[in-house]
Amino acid sequence: MDPRLRRSMNEYYNERAEEFDEIYTLGKPPGTVTDPELYKEEARSLGNLVREHCRGSILDIPCGTGYWLQFYAADCSAITLVDQSENMLREGREKAQEYGVESITTFMKSDALEVSLEDRSFDTVLVGFFLSHVTDSQMGPFLHRLRNALKPSGHVLIMDSNWTRYRGSRPKEGTTVRTLNDGRQYEIYKRYFEGADFDRMSDACEMDFSVQYEGKLYLGVTGTARQ
Ligand SMILES: C[S@@+](CC[C@H](N)C(=O)[O-])C[C@H]1O[C@@H](n2cnc3c(N)ncnc32)[C@H](O)[C@@H]1O
């Protein structure tokens, strides 16, 4: 990815940290909101998916504000939160305190595409709304590294933006401008997925994927390493 675009995206998320959860709690995504209730309802569905699929030693990469912690904290024995944004990690630390799991949580301010991960060390890898900011050339190597970080019995849970008619006239992939509550604007890279996209990616990362949730807005997919 062009370094200028990457810097803009990183800054955007760092500055958005305090307002980020509004997408889940208020149904208020950046951009035009057609139906806040739909966003809230689908966030609840994803919460149930996280509760169902996250357990044991978990890597939440990148974690953002740690919003999904509330759904997996009780079932996890060790938690690793990775994000490039200091402000996002601060929110994550507050949530880890709130849910009583700070003592079993490791916080890492790192580039998710480059962070060093120990092989076969996680039962669950959660990737929420990050692949939609990853280009084709970054995708295979990233997923392959996650695959290697999984225990043989482990799995990834990927949640991201589904490509449906509810996306209106947006392009399926490309650069777009995002606006913060105070009006500041940033250029970011954003793509949307269909279940079939994961079939196409599976050979490159030696993983098998299975669609668990297909909403009007969001998609939930689990993946296991091919042995
Ligand atoms: C859309 S948010 C999703 C956060 C969280 N996973 C969730 O589902 O709510 C994207 C997050 O990815 C982080 N991020 C973007 N690019 C990154 C990178 N290369 N390395 C680490 N974090 C990154 C941003 O700082 C932001 O917190």
The ligand as a Tripos MOL2 file, in Angstrom:
@<TRIPOS>MOLECULE
LIG
   27    29     1     0     0
SMALL
NO_CHARGES

@<TRIPOS>ATOM
      1 C1        -12.2030   -0.7930   11.7310 C.3       1 LIG1
      2 S1        -11.1520   -0.8410   13.1360 S.3       1 LIG1
      3 C2        -11.5880   -2.4330   13.7840 C.3       1 LIG1
      4 C3        -11.2270   -2.6220   15.2270 C.3       1 LIG1
      5 C4        -11.7120   -3.9180   15.8760 C.3       1 LIG1
      6 N1        -11.0340   -5.0700   15.3470 N.3       1 LIG1
      7 C5        -13.2060   -4.0790   15.7270 C.2       1 LIG1
      8 O1        -13.6480   -5.0640   15.1030 O.co2     1 LIG1
      9 O2        -13.9390   -3.2450   16.2660 O.co2     1 LIG1
     10 C6         -9.6080   -1.0870   12.3920 C.3       1 LIG1
     11 C7         -8.4530   -1.0680   13.3890 C.3       1 LIG1
     12 O3         -7.2920   -1.5170   12.7040 O.3       1 LIG1
     13 C8         -6.1910   -0.7600   13.1610 C.3       1 LIG1
     14 N2         -5.1870   -0.8700   12.1150 N.ar      1 LIG1
     15 C9         -5.2990   -0.4800   10.8140 C.ar      1 LIG1
     16 N3         -4.1860   -0.8200   10.1440 N.ar      1 LIG1
     17 C10        -3.3670   -1.4410   11.0330 C.ar      1 LIG1
     18 C11        -2.0880   -2.0490   10.9460 C.ar      1 LIG1
     19 N4         -1.4190   -2.1100    9.7830 N.pl3     1 LIG1
     20 N5         -1.5580   -2.5900   12.0550 N.ar      1 LIG1
     21 C12        -2.2140   -2.5410   13.2390 C.ar      1 LIG1
     22 N6         -3.4230   -1.9870   13.3790 N.ar      1 LIG1
     23 C13        -3.9980   -1.4600   12.2920 C.ar      1 LIG1
     24 C14        -6.7380    0.6170   13.3920 C.3       1 LIG1
     25 O4         -5.9250    1.3650   14.2650 O.3       1 LIG1
     26 C15        -8.1110    0.2850   13.9740 C.3       1 LIG1
     27 O5         -8.0440    0.1840   15.3710 O.3       1 LIG1
@<TRIPOS>BOND
     1     1     2 1
     2     2     3 1
     3     2    10 1
     4     3     4 1
     5     4     5 1
     6     5     6 1
     7     5     7 1
     8     7     8 2
     9     7     9 1
    10    10    11 1
    11    11    12 1
    12    11    26 1
    13    12    13 1
    14    13    14 1
    15    13    24 1
    16    14    15 ar
    17    14    23 ar
    18    15    16 ar
    19    16    17 ar
    20    17    18 ar
    21    17    23 ar
    22    18    19 1
    23    18    20 ar
    24    20    21 ar
    25    21    22 ar
    26    22    23 ar
    27    24    25 1
    28    24    26 1
    29    26    27 1
@<TRIPOS>SUBSTRUCTURE
     1 LIG1         1 GROUP 0 **** ****
